[in-house]
Structures are given as C-alpha cells and as structure tokens.
Amino acid sequence: MDSLLLRQVHPNFLKDGQLSSQAFFPFPKDKGKLSVYDGKLISPAESFEHYTEKLSYQSVGVWGISDAEVIASGLTSEPDPLPESPAHALINFGKASDKECRKLAKKLKTFALARGILYP
C-alpha cells in the first residue's frame, strides 16, 4: 500500500467547510518545501495530537497525499526528521514559480479531497 503524507490544515484554509488549495501551498518562509508528517511513522490521529497539543499549532484536521500522487504531480518528498518531530517530512516544490506552485497546490488538494479527511 502506498503510504500517505499527512498535512495539517489551519482553520484559515477551511472556509465554509471547503478546503482551500492554500493548505497545500508552500509559503515563502518554507523555501519551496511543504511540511507534512510521514504516515509510515505516525497515524493521522497521532499527527493531529502532536501538532495541536505538543507543538501548540492550530489544525482543523488531517488530509493525506500519497507518495504516488506527489510523484504524479511532478513533485518529490523526503524525510526531514526534527528533534521534536521524528515523523516530519517535506513535499518539495523545487524551483516552481509562484504560479506553478498554485497549480500544484490545487492538484494536491484534489487528491486530498478525493481521499477525504483522515482525522478527526
């Protein structure tokens, strides 16, 4: 089975119950890399708890993108373990322009929506 990369979605990116592609868009501070959790190492529920309780960030839920979907979108993923988060990983948008990143984020959103929310 293809493993999932788990993305926490900030409340600002769920408007009127609709998931925004901004949830899958790397911000300038991210340097073209989108933070995710490696689903081989942590469950959606555990990732949500870690993100909201241990790191004290806001999330309305967890959506997932498979490794195959990342590759099909022309992107790569890589492990990026951190001391506070050994399951941390990245989806690498490389040198994609802002416009290209928007299109790629929409693709990732489409894949995530097809799968549905994973937690809660």
C-alpha positions, 0 to 999 in steps of 0.5 A: 500500500502506498503510504500517505503524507499527512498535512495539517490544515489551519482553520484559515484554509477551511472556509465554509467547510471547503478546503482551500488549495492554500493548505497545500501551498508552500509559503515563502518562509518554507523555501519551496518545501511543504511540511507534512508528517510521514504516515509510515511513522505516525497515524493521522490521529497521532499527527493531529495530537502532536501538532495541536497539543505538543507543538501548540499549532492550530489544525482543523484536521488531517488530509493525506497525499500519497507518495504516488500522487506527489510523484504524479504531480511532478513533485518529490518528498523526503524525510526531514526528521526534527528533534521534536518531530521524528515523523516530519517530512517535506513535499518539495516544490523545487524551483516552481514559480509562484504560479506553478506552485498554485497549480500544484497546490490545487492538484494536491488538494484534489487528491486530498479531497478525493481521499477525504479527511483522515482525522478527526 
